[in-house]
């Protein structure tokens, strides 16, 4: 079965730190990778699509990279409002599989 | 205002049926693929179903294949999820979302979510 594997499952960092989340696809998916942010009790929101394209309105401290099977989401200068769970997703065709999520907390 | 407004959640007994609805406004609904995504309590996101912009192509996640049916009425700007023979494992918040073709199909707009509890 096609899978998207995220790591770590959770992390804790200080305000101002740089945080990196990785996502690995079980098959090559070119750049068809999105990242979503879900704040506690809220609806998921699109952050990045096609691996590295920032959704309109998303702060530039968020960035994405990767192609094929390995992808990263980087949050520079971590802010308190970035506390959330982040999900990667293959967005091109079925199955539109999500990763398991990475919970980001502030120390 | 671009939005998806959901309705139809609630408590349903195992083996009965329930239909979720998603009303689109503020964009040309008939131009967009649509999806259902769910999130079990305390768990991650799970893609459930996809329907092409014209309704002619549909795909389902393995866990709901053969039990759930996605459909749409472009004349009413409505998306539906017919849940037949639900199981306790289907208990989740269900979201509708659009697939934005200009963004590679990424899920750009999300509904507010509706809770479905499958319990006797």
HADDOCK unambig.tbl for C-alpha pairs under 7 A between the chains (distance, minus, plus):
assign (segid A and resid 32 and name CA) (segid B and resid 104 and name CA) 6.87 0.50 0.50
assign (segid A and resid 34 and name CA) (segid B and resid 106 and name CA) 6.48 0.50 0.50
assign (segid A and resid 43 and name CA) (segid B and resid 112 and name CA) 6.35 0.50 0.50
assign (segid A and resid 46 and name CA) (segid B and resid 107 and name CA) 6.71 0.50 0.50
assign (segid A and resid 46 and name CA) (segid B and resid 108 and name CA) 5.93 0.50 0.50
assign (segid A and resid 49 and name CA) (segid B and resid 103 and name CA) 6.36 0.50 0.50
assign (segid A and resid 49 and name CA) (segid B and resid 106 and name CA) 6.30 0.50 0.50
assign (segid A and resid 50 and name CA) (segid B and resid 104 and name CA) 6.48 0.50 0.50
assign (segid A and resid 91 and name CA) (segid B and resid 104 and name CA) 6.72 0.50 0.50
assign (segid A and resid 91 and name CA) (segid B and resid 105 and name CA) 5.54 0.50 0.50
assign (segid A and resid 91 and name CA) (segid B and resid 106 and name CA) 5.14 0.50 0.50
assign (segid A and resid 92 and name CA) (segid B and resid 104 and name CA) 5.97 0.50 0.50
assign (segid A and resid 92 and name CA) (segid B and resid 105 and name CA) 5.60 0.50 0.50
assign (segid A and resid 94 and name CA) (segid B and resid 59 and name CA) 6.63 0.50 0.50
assign (segid A and resid 95 and name CA) (segid B and resid 61 and name CA) 6.73 0.50 0.50
assign (segid A and resid 96 and name CA) (segid B and resid 47 and name CA) 6.14 0.50 0.50
assign (segid A and resid 97 and name CA) (segid B and resid 47 and name CA) 6.27 0.50 0.50
assign (segid A and resid 98 and name CA) (segid B and resid 45 and name CA) 6.40 0.50 0.50
assign (segid A and resid 98 and name CA) (segid B and resid 46 and name CA) 6.37 0.50 0.50
assign (segid A and resid 100 and name CA) (segid B and resid 44 and name CA) 5.79 0.50 0.50
assign (segid A and resid 101 and name CA) (segid B and resid 44 and name CA) 6.25 0.50 0.50
